[in-house]
């Protein structure tokens, strides 16, 4: 059973609800250890005095704040501890604000809040339901791991979710950080109408299950291939950005391509490269786009087909590369069966 990483009470007005804090996300990133090339020897990092080159024990390490120009303010662990917020077992709500009023850029990390004990269930459920019906989120503070966090608490379908937040002075101003941001651009009615039509053509209901970490899957495939003793050396194809010559032409072509858009999938490149054979001539030549049966498959289904056909390097292929490889490999097999 999952254990709470923090327990205390959620306070609003004179009501106190015993709650526990639980991790809401799971980091699936693949982590590697470091080795010296050509050996089974792990690489270890040491704390070294840059002047003497000698290793320094952790107990002898203090922190220094860089003032610039080689000048530092040295602070000991005891001095830092003296200014830390006191231990607190209360998340005290100070305000309720509209959910839509908070820009998502302020959100940092997500946790779940769960009731602790039978006596907490009813007030916990009441607070969640009242917030859901009011479309409000609570603003509060939380002391976690010796640091005070600004947090918001919002209702989900089943639990209260706590979000740690950035403070206002931690958010950078895009107008000073991002060069070339347009401030006043005029569009023709036709341009705006067509752009909105493209947006509507690609609109779908949010389903997080449609989106996968393709890079992580390729790394896992690479590790599996290497574990089985296979050496894979491939050159990743470089994608070239499409040069937009005419904005309206590109928008109209994109709208046409988006007519068959599937949620979670990129729309096909609408433009045909100059000099390339069209689809009909490509089919006559036995190359080009894959059959409709393949174009309707997901990447996972194409991966399964590629595994059955024994296509090398399949774990590192994009969906389009998988479709083409399965098409090429499956065709000869089909002709042999017919003969």
Order of alpha helices (4+ residues) and beta strands (2+ residues): beta-beta-beta-beta-alpha-beta-beta-alpha-beta-beta-beta-alpha-alpha-alpha-alpha-alpha-alpha-alpha-alpha
